[in-house]
Amino acid sequence: MASDAAGDISCDVLETPILDSESPNLLHLISEQGGYAYVSMSVLAAAGDLRAAEATREMAWEQLHSGPWHSVLPVWRDAYSMACLYVARLHHRAGDFGEALKALDMGLIMGGTFLRQDLQAAVEKVTAKASELRVSEEEEQGEVIFRKEKADFEEEGINVEAFWAVLRILPMKSFSSKTVGKRSALSLEGFLCDYFMSGSPVIISDCMGHWPARTKWNDMDYLKRVAGDRTIPVEVGKNYLSSDWKQELITFSQLLERIQSSDCASTFPTYLAQHPLFDQIHELRKDILIPDYCYAGGGELRSLNAWFGPAGTVTPLHHDPHHNILAQVVGKKYIRLYPASLSEELYPYTETMLCNSSKVDLDNMDKKEFPKVQDLEFMDCILEEGEMLYIPPKWWHYVRSLTTSFSVSFWWSHCGDSPA
C-alpha cells in the first residue's frame, strides 16, 4: 500500500507557473550576461534531465560566488532559483522529497526574488506530500527539547547557588551596574512616552502569552514535524568575530540533534543566528505575532529574524541601525547594553563590514589594550522566557544564551530614520 501511494505521488507534477511562463525571458537575460552554457543545459533540465539540472545549479552557484554578494548580478540569483526549481521538480517526480525540499530551500536562501512565489508554493506542496508518506518514528511521550536546567532561577525568589553558577560564566562586573527596568503589559502609549521617545531600553513582560509559539516551540516533536526536513544556514564556533567561526547548511532536525547532544556544551556551539526563518517556513510564522510596539513612530518593519541554539551561544558586542524588540520565546538570555554615546570608548572596528562591532571581547577582556571599557556604565538583565526587550537604535549590546534558547527579533524604523 505504501509503495502504491509513493507511486501516485511521484507522478504528481510540481507546478511552477511563473517559471513556465517567464523562462524564455529569463534565459534571454542570462544569455546577455554570457550564460550560454547555462541556457543550453537549462533546456535539457526543463526536458527532465537531472544531470543537466544539477549542472545549471552549479553554474549559477559559481556566479553567486564570483565576488562580493552585493556585486552579484540579480539575474544570476534568479538563475539559481530557476535551477533549484528544475532540480526540485525532478526529485519530486522521483518521490525523493527530502532532496526536493533541500533544493527549494537553497533557492529561497540564495536565490533571487523573481521566482520566490514558485519556490514557496513548491515547498508547501512537497512538505504536504512528504507528510502523507512519513512513517512515525519512535516518539517518547512527553519528550520536549527544552528541559529546566538545574541552575534555573526560580520564578519566585532567587536560588543563590544558581545565581553564582550563572555569574561565573558572564562577563566581568555583570549585575554591578544598572539593571534594565521591567514593565508588565506595557501600553503602547506608555512605551512611546516612557521609552521610545527617550531611547531607553525596557523589558516588557506579560505580552506574549497569546502567541502559539509560547507552547508549540517547547515541543520537539512539533518543531521536527513542521521544520525538520528544511535546510537552514547555521553558525559554528564561538562567534562571528572568532577565527574558528564558520557557516554550514544543515537540516533543522540536525540542529535539534546538535542542541540536544552533549556536544552542544562544547566551545563550538551551533547557532541559527539572525536568519529570516519565517520567510522560509511559513508554519512557524503563524506561531508569532508582530508586537504593537513595532508600529511606534509610524514606521515599517525592516526585518524579522530567528535566533535558535543551545546554552553558551554568544553574540558579541555590537549595535544595530534600527529599533529592536527581542522576544524571548523559549529559554533565557543574559544581555548587556551600552548607550550609543559610548561608541568611541567601545573600540569599534574600522573595517566597513564590521564597523558596528566592538573589538572588545567581554568574555576575555584585555584591560591593557582596551583601558576605557572597564569603568564604563552599562545596563544588563536576564531576559526570561515570555519577555521582550526593547533595544533602541545604535545601542551596543552583548547577548549570551543561558539555556537552550529560541528568540525572535523585530527590527523596525520610524519615519524620522534614515534608510539603512
PLY file of the C-alpha trace (Angstrom):
ply
format ascii 1.0
element vertex 420
property float x
property float y
property float z
element edge 419
property int vertex1
property int vertex2
end_header
0.00 0.00 0.00
2.80 2.43 0.91
4.61 1.79 -2.37
1.38 2.40 -4.30
0.97 5.72 -2.50
4.54 6.65 -3.29
3.96 5.83 -6.94
0.86 8.00 -7.10
2.68 10.92 -5.51
5.81 10.59 -7.63
3.64 11.01 -10.74
2.28 14.26 -9.37
3.67 17.35 -11.08
5.34 20.15 -9.17
3.73 23.18 -10.73
5.87 26.27 -11.41
3.63 28.72 -13.28
5.95 31.74 -13.15
8.94 29.69 -14.29
6.92 28.13 -17.10
5.69 31.46 -18.45
8.77 33.59 -17.86
11.66 31.19 -18.51
12.22 32.41 -22.12
12.64 35.99 -20.92
14.88 34.94 -18.05
17.04 32.76 -20.29
17.40 35.68 -22.71
18.69 37.89 -19.88
21.09 35.16 -18.79
22.45 34.76 -22.32
23.05 38.52 -22.46
25.38 38.06 -19.49
27.33 35.33 -21.28
25.48 32.39 -19.75
25.24 30.40 -22.99
26.23 27.11 -21.36
23.64 27.68 -18.65
20.92 28.29 -21.25
21.82 25.12 -23.15
21.77 23.00 -20.02
18.53 24.55 -18.78
16.74 23.39 -21.93
17.79 19.82 -21.10
16.84 20.33 -17.44
13.36 21.50 -18.42
13.01 18.34 -20.51
13.70 16.17 -17.47
17.48 15.68 -17.38
18.55 15.68 -13.72
22.27 15.90 -14.50
21.64 18.96 -16.64
19.55 20.50 -13.85
22.38 19.92 -11.37
24.83 21.41 -13.86
22.77 24.59 -14.24
22.60 24.93 -10.48
26.38 24.54 -10.21
26.95 27.17 -12.92
24.69 29.67 -11.17
26.33 28.84 -7.82
29.74 29.73 -9.26
28.37 33.08 -10.41
26.96 33.76 -6.93
30.49 33.31 -5.56
32.32 35.25 -8.25
32.74 38.29 -5.99
31.19 40.18 -3.06
27.49 39.39 -2.66
26.40 42.96 -3.44
28.21 42.83 -6.77
26.44 39.67 -8.00
24.04 40.49 -10.83
20.38 39.88 -9.84
19.85 37.79 -12.97
22.26 35.15 -11.64
20.35 34.94 -8.37
17.20 34.32 -10.39
19.13 31.80 -12.48
20.00 29.95 -9.30
16.33 29.92 -8.26
15.40 28.57 -11.68
17.95 25.77 -11.41
16.76 24.88 -7.91
13.20 24.60 -9.20
14.32 22.25 -12.01
16.25 20.08 -9.55
13.36 20.04 -7.08
10.82 19.21 -9.79
12.80 16.15 -10.89
13.44 14.89 -7.35
9.75 15.39 -6.58
8.78 13.39 -9.65
11.03 10.57 -8.42
9.44 10.69 -4.96
12.66 11.95 -3.30
11.00 14.68 -1.26
13.97 15.29 1.03
16.24 16.27 -1.86
13.44 18.28 -3.47
12.90 20.25 -0.28
16.64 20.84 0.14
16.86 22.27 -3.38
13.87 24.55 -2.77
15.31 25.83 0.50
18.60 26.63 -1.21
16.63 28.59 -3.79
14.89 30.54 -1.04
18.12 31.19 0.85
20.44 32.06 -2.04
18.19 32.82 -4.99
16.54 36.00 -6.22
13.00 37.25 -5.71
11.58 36.73 -9.21
10.69 33.06 -8.71
10.13 33.18 -4.97
6.38 32.60 -5.28
7.01 29.39 -7.23
9.54 28.28 -4.63
7.16 28.89 -1.73
4.26 27.14 -3.43
6.51 24.19 -4.25
7.71 23.99 -0.64
4.12 23.77 0.58
3.31 21.01 -1.90
6.45 18.96 -1.25
6.03 19.31 2.51
2.43 18.13 2.30
3.36 15.16 0.14
6.22 14.20 2.44
3.88 14.33 5.42
1.49 11.92 3.73
4.25 9.33 3.43
6.16 9.98 6.61
6.26 6.93 8.83
6.02 7.76 12.50
9.42 7.46 14.10
9.96 6.48 17.68
8.35 9.01 19.95
8.82 9.40 23.64
5.71 10.62 25.39
6.13 13.99 26.94
9.61 14.48 25.44
10.45 18.12 24.85
13.56 19.70 23.52
13.88 22.14 26.35
14.24 20.96 29.92
14.62 23.01 33.03
18.30 23.24 33.88
19.36 22.67 37.46
20.78 26.16 37.57
17.44 27.69 36.57
16.39 30.74 38.51
13.18 30.22 40.45
10.30 32.42 39.35
9.72 33.49 42.89
12.89 34.48 44.71
16.44 33.74 43.59
18.29 30.49 44.02
21.59 31.83 45.31
23.57 28.78 44.27
22.16 29.03 40.76
22.83 32.76 40.65
26.54 32.27 41.36
26.73 29.43 38.83
25.40 31.79 36.16
27.57 34.70 37.29
30.74 32.66 36.80
30.15 32.36 33.05
29.18 36.01 32.48
31.44 38.96 31.63
33.23 40.77 34.44
31.16 43.15 36.56
27.85 41.66 35.47
24.95 42.93 37.63
27.23 45.56 39.20
25.75 48.49 37.28
22.19 49.48 36.35
19.53 46.85 35.73
17.15 47.22 32.79
13.72 48.18 34.09
10.76 45.84 33.67
7.14 46.75 32.89
4.22 44.35 32.87
1.79 44.53 29.91
3.10 47.98 29.00
0.61 50.01 26.96
1.62 51.38 23.56
1.18 54.91 24.90
3.37 54.12 27.90
6.00 52.60 25.62
6.00 55.66 23.38
6.17 58.23 26.15
8.50 56.50 28.59
10.93 54.59 26.38
10.61 55.04 22.61
10.84 58.84 22.58
13.70 58.93 25.08
15.54 55.99 23.51
15.67 53.90 26.69
15.74 50.08 26.93
12.95 48.29 28.79
11.86 44.71 29.44
8.17 44.10 28.75
6.56 41.12 30.46
3.10 39.55 30.14
2.86 40.40 26.44
3.39 37.09 24.63
1.03 34.70 26.40
-1.30 34.58 23.40
1.43 33.52 20.96
1.05 29.87 19.82
4.87 29.73 19.82
4.96 30.01 23.61
3.76 26.42 23.90
4.46 24.93 20.48
8.17 25.78 20.34
8.83 23.92 23.58
7.72 20.72 21.84
10.48 18.93 19.96
8.01 16.81 18.02
6.24 19.91 16.74
9.43 21.63 15.61
10.65 18.45 13.95
7.33 17.86 12.22
6.99 21.41 10.92
10.61 22.22 10.09
12.71 19.08 10.50
13.43 18.46 6.80
14.11 22.10 5.96
17.64 23.26 5.14
18.91 26.22 7.16
22.17 28.19 7.47
23.88 27.95 10.87
26.95 29.39 12.50
29.50 27.13 14.19
32.14 28.48 16.56
32.44 30.95 19.42
31.02 33.90 17.48
31.33 35.66 14.12
34.44 37.57 15.21
36.39 34.43 16.13
38.91 32.69 13.88
37.20 29.32 14.46
33.86 30.61 13.22
32.30 29.09 10.10
28.91 28.63 8.45
27.19 25.41 7.46
23.99 24.32 5.75
22.17 21.61 7.72
18.58 20.49 8.24
16.53 21.74 11.16
16.46 18.17 12.52
20.25 18.12 12.57
20.24 21.38 14.51
17.83 19.88 17.04
20.12 16.87 17.42
23.16 19.06 18.00
21.33 21.12 20.59
20.27 18.00 22.45
23.63 16.25 22.27
26.31 16.58 24.90
28.48 18.26 22.28
26.34 21.39 22.47
28.16 22.25 25.70
31.47 22.40 23.79
33.32 25.53 22.75
31.91 25.16 19.24
28.12 25.51 19.54
25.85 25.52 16.51
23.63 28.58 16.23
20.81 29.58 13.89
21.54 33.31 14.11
19.78 36.28 12.52
18.11 34.20 9.83
14.79 35.20 8.18
13.40 31.78 9.07
9.79 32.91 8.94
10.03 33.95 5.29
11.24 30.44 4.62
8.97 28.35 6.89
5.50 29.84 6.94
4.15 27.42 9.56
6.48 28.93 12.17
5.50 32.44 11.09
1.91 31.64 12.07
3.08 30.96 15.64
4.14 34.54 16.35
2.60 38.00 16.14
4.19 41.36 15.41
4.11 43.32 18.70
2.14 46.57 18.60
5.26 48.33 19.84
6.81 47.79 16.39
4.35 50.31 14.96
5.64 53.07 17.24
6.80 56.08 15.26
4.66 55.27 12.24
7.45 53.38 10.52
7.73 49.94 8.97
9.08 46.53 9.89
12.54 46.09 8.41
13.35 42.50 9.30
12.07 39.56 11.29
14.76 37.09 12.32
15.13 33.88 14.32
17.85 33.03 16.86
17.92 29.38 17.98
20.67 27.46 19.71
22.00 25.81 22.87
23.23 27.37 26.09
26.51 29.18 25.57
25.89 30.84 22.22
27.20 34.40 22.18
26.54 37.42 20.00
29.50 39.74 20.64
29.21 43.43 21.48
27.69 45.28 18.52
24.95 47.74 17.57
22.15 47.70 15.01
20.68 50.57 12.95
17.01 50.09 13.79
14.61 49.88 16.73
14.64 46.31 18.01
12.21 44.19 20.02
13.90 40.96 21.07
11.20 38.45 22.03
12.38 35.56 24.20
10.04 32.73 23.23
11.93 29.84 24.85
14.72 29.84 27.44
16.63 32.83 28.77
19.50 35.12 27.86
21.90 37.49 29.58
22.11 40.85 27.81
24.42 43.79 28.45
23.78 47.21 26.88
25.86 50.37 26.44
24.32 53.60 25.09
25.25 54.87 21.64
27.03 57.85 23.24
29.82 55.49 24.38
30.69 54.25 20.89
34.21 55.72 20.85
35.08 54.13 24.18
33.97 50.70 22.93
36.65 50.49 20.22
34.60 49.72 17.10
36.27 48.07 14.13
37.29 50.43 11.35
36.55 47.91 8.57
33.29 48.69 6.81
31.87 45.18 7.21
32.49 45.18 10.98
32.09 48.85 11.86
29.05 48.04 14.01
31.05 45.53 16.10
33.41 46.17 19.00
36.97 44.86 19.22
36.37 44.26 22.92
35.75 40.63 23.86
33.70 40.96 27.04
34.26 37.29 27.83
38.03 37.72 27.84
38.67 41.43 28.16
42.16 42.80 27.69
42.31 45.72 30.11
45.65 46.94 28.77
44.52 47.06 25.17
41.07 48.48 25.97
41.50 50.53 29.15
38.41 52.70 28.65
35.91 49.86 28.83
36.19 48.54 32.38
34.88 51.71 34.04
32.03 52.39 31.62
28.47 52.41 32.92
26.19 49.83 31.37
22.80 48.21 31.82
22.21 44.48 31.95
19.49 41.93 32.56
18.40 38.35 32.25
15.65 38.17 29.65
13.29 35.46 30.82
11.07 33.22 28.73
7.96 35.13 27.67
9.56 38.58 27.94
10.53 41.16 25.32
13.44 43.61 25.42
13.35 46.92 23.58
16.82 47.90 22.31
16.95 51.44 20.86
18.89 52.09 17.62
22.69 52.17 17.90
22.71 50.86 21.48
25.59 48.43 21.86
24.59 45.00 23.15
26.18 41.68 24.06
23.99 38.56 24.28
24.65 35.15 25.85
22.19 32.24 25.97
21.96 30.80 29.48
19.81 27.87 28.37
18.64 26.41 25.11
17.04 29.46 23.57
14.66 30.42 20.77
14.29 34.18 20.22
12.74 36.41 17.60
13.99 39.90 16.75
11.76 42.55 15.20
13.61 45.45 13.58
11.64 48.49 12.55
12.26 52.08 11.56
10.14 55.14 12.14
9.53 57.98 9.72
12.45 60.01 11.10
15.01 57.27 10.49
17.34 57.34 7.53
17.20 54.13 5.46
19.92 51.66 6.37
0 1
1 2
2 3
3 4
4 5
5 6
6 7
7 8
8 9
9 10
10 11
11 12
12 13
13 14
14 15
15 16
16 17
17 18
18 19
19 20
20 21
21 22
22 23
23 24
24 25
25 26
26 27
27 28
28 29
29 30
30 31
31 32
32 33
33 34
34 35
35 36
36 37
37 38
38 39
39 40
40 41
41 42
42 43
43 44
44 45
45 46
46 47
47 48
48 49
49 50
50 51
51 52
52 53
53 54
54 55
55 56
56 57
57 58
58 59
59 60
60 61
61 62
62 63
63 64
64 65
65 66
66 67
67 68
68 69
69 70
70 71
71 72
72 73
73 74
74 75
75 76
76 77
77 78
78 79
79 80
80 81
81 82
82 83
83 84
84 85
85 86
86 87
87 88
88 89
89 90
90 91
91 92
92 93
93 94
94 95
95 96
96 97
97 98
98 99
99 100
100 101
101 102
102 103
103 104
104 105
105 106
106 107
107 108
108 109
109 110
110 111
111 112
112 113
113 114
114 115
115 116
116 117
117 118
118 119
119 120
120 121
121 122
122 123
123 124
124 125
125 126
126 127
127 128
128 129
129 130
130 131
131 132
132 133
133 134
134 135
135 136
136 137
137 138
138 139
139 140
140 141
141 142
142 143
143 144
144 145
145 146
146 147
147 148
148 149
149 150
150 151
151 152
152 153
153 154
154 155
155 156
156 157
157 158
158 159
159 160
160 161
161 162
162 163
163 164
164 165
165 166
166 167
167 168
168 169
169 170
170 171
171 172
172 173
173 174
174 175
175 176
176 177
177 178
178 179
179 180
180 181
181 182
182 183
183 184
184 185
185 186
186 187
187 188
188 189
189 190
190 191
191 192
192 193
193 194
194 195
195 196
196 197
197 198
198 199
199 200
200 201
201 202
202 203
203 204
204 205
205 206
206 207
207 208
208 209
209 210
210 211
211 212
212 213
213 214
214 215
215 216
216 217
217 218
218 219
219 220
220 221
221 222
222 223
223 224
224 225
225 226
226 227
227 228
228 229
229 230
230 231
231 232
232 233
233 234
234 235
235 236
236 237
237 238
238 239
239 240
240 241
241 242
242 243
243 244
244 245
245 246
246 247
247 248
248 249
249 250
250 251
251 252
252 253
253 254
254 255
255 256
256 257
257 258
258 259
259 260
260 261
261 262
262 263
263 264
264 265
265 266
266 267
267 268
268 269
269 270
270 271
271 272
272 273
273 274
274 275
275 276
276 277
277 278
278 279
279 280
280 281
281 282
282 283
283 284
284 285
285 286
286 287
287 288
288 289
289 290
290 291
291 292
292 293
293 294
294 295
295 296
296 297
297 298
298 299
299 300
300 301
301 302
302 303
303 304
304 305
305 306
306 307
307 308
308 309
309 310
310 311
311 312
312 313
313 314
314 315
315 316
316 317
317 318
318 319
319 320
320 321
321 322
322 323
323 324
324 325
325 326
326 327
327 328
328 329
329 330
330 331
331 332
332 333
333 334
334 335
335 336
336 337
337 338
338 339
339 340
340 341
341 342
342 343
343 344
344 345
345 346
346 347
347 348
348 349
349 350
350 351
351 352
352 353
353 354
354 355
355 356
356 357
357 358
358 359
359 360
360 361
361 362
362 363
363 364
364 365
365 366
366 367
367 368
368 369
369 370
370 371
371 372
372 373
373 374
374 375
375 376
376 377
377 378
378 379
379 380
380 381
381 382
382 383
383 384
384 385
385 386
386 387
387 388
388 389
389 390
390 391
391 392
392 393
393 394
394 395
395 396
396 397
397 398
398 399
399 400
400 401
401 402
402 403
403 404
404 405
405 406
406 407
407 408
408 409
409 410
410 411
411 412
412 413
413 414
414 415
415 416
416 417
417 418
418 419
